[in-house]
Amino acid sequence: MGNFEITDNFYLDGKPFQIISGAIHYFRIVPEYWQDRLEKLKAMGCNTVETYIPWNMHEPKKGEFHFEGMLDIERFVKTAQELGLYVILRPSPYICAEWEFGGLPAWLLAEDGMKLRVSYPPFLKHVQDYYDVLLKKIVPYQINYGGPVILMQVENEYGYYANDREYLLAMRDKMQKGGVVVPLVTSDGPFEENLNGGHLEGALPTGNFGSKTEERFEVLKKYTDGGPLMCTEFWVGWFDHWGNGGHMTGNLEESVKDLDKMLELGHVNIYMFEGGTNFGFMNGSNYYDELTPDVTSYDYDALLTEAGQITEKYRRYRDVIAKYREIPEVTFTTEIKRKAYGTLPVKEKVSLFSVLDDLSAPVESSFPQSMEKLGQNYGYILYHSTLDTEEKLEKLRLWEANDRANIFVDQKPVTTLYDLELLKEKELDVTFERGADFDILMENMGRVNFGPRMEHQRKGIGQCVQVNGHMHNHWKQYTLPLDNIEKVDFSKEYKEGLPGFYRFTVDIDETADTFLDFEGWGKGCVFVNGFNIGRFWEIGPQKRLYIPAPLLKKGENEIIVFETEGKTRDTIVLKDEPDIG
């Protein structure tokens, strides 16, 4: 059994301990690669690994918990311990992390009036129910009981969000009553107002920043009561959003200097050591003047690439760390290969409209309802009606609609409305026969993960569809989370220019990492042997999707592309190099 405490410094079993940590999000990396990433972390000189814990993944439906496969937090912690690494856990219900809804489960939004991250009893009750399960999983791995966990975090960057002291105290108390005995920290922006709102008694305040180390630590000193100075998120790069013009990178020379100063003055957690991938529909979004959904790659210009390759930044950081501790010899035990499997021709294709009833049982309603009200969290939703009283389609507005709408009349594309375009009436000139099909395919592009807009993240259509000035009623609502892709029947009708599914196969005799090039394709998502590897969009900057080798198998592999714009090719290409812009 061990002991970790905070006084004027961090002390491990009574001896001063300098935390040199790197962030690895287990839920962004296939578990077969955890060992490799942790070995590379140790080989750079880090003695600790840090990770968030995403509530939305562990409790995707109220009362339904998952801790298997990529969500096996216990296996991740044990793997770190076997390598001699200590662990920092951040089990806050909110994680930010450029992750869908900041890690909060979307089903919270099904409740009218839900208030997030404040002293609102229904929210606190849901957190308690989650902690009743989660904490039992992680408490035994604290250093006091022979585990590697030395710190846990209360909430996350709370001073950026609010200043509800009672809420912060409640979150601290829930953790401690649930069995957390290791020291607690908070992490906030390195400014007085953030720290005023985000720190609390019984937890060491730490800072999140990417530059100006001395200046930031001087501010932090005012709050630590003589305790150690730590940057809990040393931002070494940044994230990309669709359409941002190119992959974001940091200033390596300045970053190296900041790391050196950080280790001279205190402690660090490098964010990110490896960013990984926003598999599935798990990318987050920001919203300032407009919606900016993050791309599938969470490369972050980190020390390892999205696919785990060592970078020049890794080597430069290792040189700095070597000034402060001895770099251990580490043998990398996971063989990772890359392969270009070449050009694959499409084998089968089918239109979405042909397989709607295979994928979803429609819910009929006089008025449209949001995804959350229909028990759906992610993906797409299609609203179907018929134009029985309208003479023409001249004006259209969707009320309380998010995030992107493809509109069809008579199963022909009419217009696409995205983000700000959904806030105003669209003028059209569409003629049709009375009784024509009227379909609206809505996509959840990833819920906002930062700021007060988080409470307004219902997806789909929440109020009404206004046609030519009046509300249009009577809808069949097809929820399309696409978690049942095996039900797509490719024997049914295909029509050009409409949303559709495209099936490819590749026979391989050796599994290796590969990268799917989607040049010539419009917008959608991709499934590899049933696993959703994420979204693509021709606007970039990301141009290829990462397929880790463990998702493949010897023999025949199936790749299904879902495309929504009717912009496709007859082929896809699997290459041996990434292209994230």
N, C-alpha and C positions, 0 to 999 in steps of 0.2 A: 504494500500500500504506500502511496505517496502523498505529498502535500504541496499545494501551490497557493501562494498568498501574495497579497499586494500591500506593501507599506511605502517606503521611499523608492522601492524598485519592485520588480517581480522576483520572487524567491521560489525556487524549486527545491524541496527538501532542505530548506534553510540556507541555500546557496543562491547568490544572484544569478538570474537567468535572463539572457537577452533573446527576446522573441524575434526570430527571422522566419517569417511565414509566407506562404504563397497560397492564393485562392484557386481551388479546383472545385467546380460544381459537379458532383457525382452524377447529377440528373441531366447533365449536358454531354456525357461521355458514356459510351457503351461500357458495361462493367468489365468486359474482357480486357479493356485497356487501362483500368484503374491502376493496376500494379505498375505498368510502364510509366504512367504520368507521375506517380508518387516516387518511383525510383529516380526519375529525372529531376524532380523537386529536391530530393535528398542530395543528388549528385551536384547540384548547383550550390549546396551549402546551407539550404534551409533546414531548420530543425522542427518546423511546425507546418501543418496544413490547415487551411480554414475553408469552411463551406457554409453556405446558406442551406436551409431546409424548406422546400416549397410546399406549403399547405395544400395548394390546389392539385398537386400531383398525388399527394399522400391521402387526401380525402376528396376524390373527384365528385362524389355524390355524398350528400349528408349521411353520415354513419357508415359509409363504405370506405374501408381503409386498405391501402396497398403499400407494402414494404418489400416487394420482390423485384428481381431483375435489376433494372437501372435505378430502382427506388430503394434498394437494400442498403440503407444508411448504416446498419450495423456491420455489414460486410466491409463497407468502405472504411469505417473507423478501425475495424480489426486489421485490415490490410495495412493501414497507416502505422498502427502499433507494431505489427510484425516487422516493419522496416525501421523501427526506432524513432518514428515521428510522433510529435505531440499534435493535438487537435484542438482547434477552436470551432465551436458550433454556434450558429446563429439561427435559433429556432423561432424567431419572431413570426407571428402570423403574416406580417408584411416584410418582403425582402427587397423590393424594387428590382435590381438586377437586370433591368431591361427584359423582364419576364412577364408573361401574360398576367395582367391585373396585379402586378407586383407580388405574385404568389398567392393572392387571396383567391378563394374558390368562387367561381362565377355564380354558383347557386345562392350566394348571399344576396345577390341582386334580385332574386325572385320575390323577396320580401319587400313590400312597399314601405318606404320610409327608412330603409336601412341606413344607418350611420356607421362609418368605418373609422376605426382607430381612435375612438373617443369613448367616454363613459356612457355608452348606450347599452343597456342591459341585454337586448337580444344579441348584439355582436359579442359581448363579453361571454355570454352563455355558449355561443358557438366555439369561441376560442377555448373555453374551459373543456368542452367536450373533446376537442382536438387534442389538447394537452393531456387529458386523462389517458389517451392512447399513446401519443408520441413520447411523452416524458418517460413512460415505463420502458420504452425502447432504448433511450439514450442515457438515462441516469446511471445504469450500472457501469457505463464506460468512463465515468469520472475518475480522475487520478486517485481520489481518496479510496476507491474500491478496486484499484489495480489497473484501471484503464488509462488511456492516453489523453483524455479531455481535460484541459487545464483552464479554459475560460468559456463562458457562454455570454451571449449578448441579449440585452433587453431591448425590444423594439428595434427600429432601424431608421437613422436619420430623422428622428421624430421632430427635431427643431425646424426642419424644412417644412413640415406639414402642419403642426398645430402646437399648442402649449397646455394641453389638458393634464395637469399634474396628477389628478386622481387616477386617470387612466394609466399613466406610467407606473404609478405605485401599484395599481391592480395587476399590471403585467408582471412586475417584479415579484409580487406576492404569489401569483399563480405558479411561477417557476419554482420558487423556494418551497411552497407547500407541496409541489409535485416532486420534490426530492432533489432539486439542484442545490449542491453545496459548494461547488467551485466558485471562485470569484466571478462577479458579473461586470460587464462593461456596457456602456452606451457608445454609439458612434454618430457623429454629427458633422455638418459642415464646419469649417474652421473659423467661424465668425461668432462674435459674442451673442448676437441675437439667436442664432441656431443653438448654441450651447446653453443659453439661458432657458430655452424651451425644451431642450432634449435631455439634459442631464438630470439625475435624480440621486437621492441619498442611497448609499449602499451599492453603487455601481461606479466604476472608474470611467470618467469621460475620456473619450478618444476622438481623433479627428479623421475625416475622409478628405483627401486632397491629392493633387498631382504635381504640385510645384511649390516654390517659396517655402521650403521646409522650416528655416529658422523663424521666419515671420509667423507661420502657422503655429509652430510650437510655442512661441511667446504668448499668443492668445490662449492656447490650451493650458498653459501653466497657471493661469488665473483660476482654473476650475479643478485642478487635480489635487489641491491641498497637499502639495509636496510629493505627490505620487509620480509614477513613471509617465513619460510622454510616449504616446504610441499613435502612429498613423495606421488605422485599421483598414483603410482602403487607399493604398498608394496607387493612384490611377496611372498606369504606364502606357495607356493608349486610349482608344475610344471606340464606340460602336457605330455601325452604319445603319442608315435607314434607306428605304427604297427611294431612288431618285435623287440621292444626295450628291451625285456627280463623281464619286470615286471613293475608294477605301480610305478610311481615316487612319492616320498614323501619328505617333508621338514624336517628340524631339529627343532622339537618343542621347545626345551629348548632355543636354540639360537634365534628363532623367537620371543618368548615371551619377551626376553631381548631387542631385537631390537624395538619391539612395545613400550615397556616402555620408552626407550630412545627417540623414535620418539615423543611420547606425552609429554615428558619432554621438548623437544626442539622445537616442532612445531606441524605439522598437518599431517594427514594420510588419505589415501584411501586404504583400504585393498583389494588386488587383489589376489584371488577372495573371496568374502564372500560366494557366491555359484557359482560354475562353470556352472552347467547345462549340456546340451546335444547338440552335433552337429547333429541335426536332418537332415534328407534328405542327400544331398551330400555337406553339408556346412562345412565339416572339411577343414582346411588349410593344408599346407605342408611347410616344410623347405627344403632347398637344399644347402648343403655345398659340401661334396664329393659325396653325393648320395641323391636321393629323399627320404624323410622321411615323409610320410603322417600321419597326426594325426588320432587317433582313434575316434570313435563316442562319447564316454564319454568325457566330459570336466570336470571331477571331480576335477582335479587340486590339490587334497589334500587340498581342501578349508575348511572353517569353518563349512559349511553345506556340506553334501555329494551331489553327483549328484542328488539324489532323495529327497534332502531337510532335511535329518536327522541331528540332532545336534551331534557334535563330541566333543572329549576331547579338541581339539584345541579351539573350540568355548568357552568352559567353562573357559579355561585358559586365553583367551583374555578378556573375560568378567571381570575376576578378575583384570586384569591390568587396564582396562578402568574405573573400579570402583574407582581407586585411583584419577581419574581426573574429574569425574562427577558422579552424582547420577544415579544409574541404575533404569529405570522406571519399574513399574509393567505392564506387558502386558499379556492379555489373548489371546491365540491362537484360532482363530475362525474357522479354516478349519480342518475338520476331515479327516485325511489321513490314510488309512489302506493299508496293504500289504497282498497279497494272493498268494498262490501257486495253480494255476488252474490245474496243473498236466500235464500228457503226452497226446499230441494230435496226432492222426494218420493223415497221409496225406489223403485228400479226393479226390483230382484230381491233375493231372500234365500234362504238355504239353511242348514240346520243343520250344525254341526261334525261330528256323528256321521255324516252322509250323505257327507261328503267326506274323511274321515280317510285313506282309502286313496289318494286323489288327492294328498294333501299329504305323506304319510309312509309309508315301508315299515316295517312293524312288526318289532321285534326281540323274539323270544320268549325267555323266561327263566323258570326255576322261581321266581326271586325278583326283586323290583324292583331296578332299578339307577338311580343318579343320572344326571342330564343329562351330567355330565362324563365318566362311564364309558361313555356312549353316543356320545361325540364331539360333544355339543351344548353351546353356550355360553349362549344367551339364549332368552327367550320362554317357551313352555309345553311341557308334556309330558303325554300322556294314557296312563294305565295301564289296560288293559282285561283283565277276567277274567270268569268266570262263577261263580255261587254254586251249586255242585253238591253240596256236603256240608252246608251250613248250612241250618238249619230256619227261622231268623229272623235279622235283623240287630239285635242288642241292644247290643253293645259294639263300639267301633271305636277303634283307635289306630294311627297311622302313626309308625314309628320312623325317626329321622334324616331328617325331612321338612322341607323349606323350599320356598316361603314361605307359600303359600296353596293350599288344596285345596277344589275343588268336587266333592262326592261324589254319584254317581248310581246308582240301582238301577232296572233295567228302563227306563233312559233317562228317569228321573224324578228331579228334584232331591231330595236327602235332607238334606244339611247342608253348611255351609261351615266349614272350620277354617282359622284364620289365626294365624300366629306362635305365641304362647304356648298357644293352644288345641291346637296340635299336640304339646305336651309331655305331654298327659294323655289318659286314655281318655274317649271320648265315649259317653254312654248314648243309645241310640236304641230305636225300636220300629217296625221296618220288616218287613212281611210281603211274601212274593213266592212265585212258583212256582219249584220246584227248577230250577236251570239258568238263572236270570235273569242278565241282563247286569249287571256290576259295573264301574263306571268311576270313575276318579279323575283329574280334570284339575288338574295342579299348575302354578302360575305362579311363575316367578322374578321377584320384585318389584324386583330390583336388589341386587347384592351389596354387603355392608358395605364401606366404603372407608376405615375408620379403626380402628386398634386390633387387639388379639390375636384377635378373632373372625374376622378375615380368613382365618385358616387353617381355618376351619370353615364355608365358604361353598358347599359342594356343594348343588345344587338338585335338586328332585324328591324321590324317596324313596330313601334310601341303604341301608336295612337290611331292613325288612319291613313288611307290613301285617298287623296283628293283628285278627282278627274273633272276637268272643265268646271271647276269651282264647287262641285258637290262631293260629299263623301261617297265612295264606292264600297258597297257591302258584299257580303257572302264570299268567303274565302275558304279554300282548302290549303292547309299549311303543312308543308313537308319539311320536317327537320332533317338536316343532312350533315351530321357530325363526321360522316365518312369513316366510322369505326367498324363498318361491316362491308368493306370493299369486296369481299369474296362473294357477295350477293349480286354483283354486276353481271348481267346476262348478255354476253357479247353476241348472241345469236339474233338479237333484236335490231330494229331499224337504226341506221345511221344517216344523218343529214349534215352536209357541209355547213360550216359557218355558225354552228350552234355549240353550246357547252357539251362536252363529251368525254368519254373515257377511251384511252388508247392502251392496248396491251402489247408488251414486248417480252421476249424471252432471251436469255443468254445462257449458254452451256459453258461451264468452266471446270477446269480440272485442278485449279489452285485458287483459293480465295485470297484476295488482296484488297487493300484500300483502292478506291477508284472514285472518279468525279464525273457526274452526269452533266454534260454540256447541253443547255437548253436553247441554243441559238436557233432562231426561227420559230420559237414557240411564244405564245402571248403571255398568259397568266394562269396560275393554278398551283397544283401540288403533286407530289410524286410518292408512290408507295413501292417499296422494295420487299418482296416476299411478305406483303401485308403490313409492313412497318412504314409509317408516314415519316419520310425523311425531311419534309418541310415544303415551304412555298418557293415558287419561282415567279419572276416578273421581268418582262423584257426591258423595263426601264433601268434595271441595274441598281447599284454597281455590280452586285454579285452575278456571275455568269455561269457558274457551275455549282452543283449541289454535291456535298460530301457523302459518300457511301462507305462507311467503315466495313472492313472485311468480315467482322463477325455477323453482319446482316446477310451475308451471302453464304452459299453452301455449294459443295461440289455437285455437279450435275446441272439440272435446269433451274434457273432462277427467273422469277416473274417480276416485271416492272410495269406498273400501271400509272399512267399519267392522266390526271384530271385537268382539263383545260377549259376555261370559261369564256374566252373571247372569240372562239372560232378561228384562231390563228395557230396553225399547226404545220408540221412537216411529216413526211413519211418515215423519218428516222430520228433516233437520238444517238448520241455518241458518248461512250465511256472512255475518259482520258486518265492519264496517270499524273496530272498536275492540277492543282486548284486554280481558280480564277475568281477572286472575290472583288475585283475592280481596281 
